[in-house]
Amino acid sequence: QVQLVVSGGGLVQAGDSLRLSCAASGRTFSSYAMGWFRHASGKEREFVAAVSWNGNTYYAVSVTGRFTISKDNAKNTVYLQMNSLKPEDTAVYYCAADFDLLSRIARSDYYGMEYWGKGTLVTVSS
């Protein structure tokens, strides 16, 4: 059974940092792109960051320079390091994996990924 287990959310103050983890099990994702998405209350789900199978990284404009996505193929885990957090970063964060993840992101398909982890809530207080 394929699972993406997400951890690391919580309540922090503006300016603080958090690191989210997404540990995959049930198969190897070394040939998959993986990404992070978020869903804030009253808003549509949005793309946050992605990493291709060969390590290229992509970011939403709103998080560029503050967030860093990385992956450890040996641990089958992808991370999202979030620095300088802002109240507008408050959302439920989801991890996803899909062979065509980058193509889906390019056409704003933020729901059709093959694998999803359960979300983790990140709350940033002002």
Secondary structure, DSSP 8 states (H G I E B T S, - for coil): --EEEEE--EEEETT--EEEEEEEESS--TTSEEEEEEE-TTS--EEEEEE-TTS-EEE-TTTTTTEEEEEETTTTEEEEEE-S--GGG-EEEEEEEETTHHHHHHTT--S--SEE---EEEEEE-
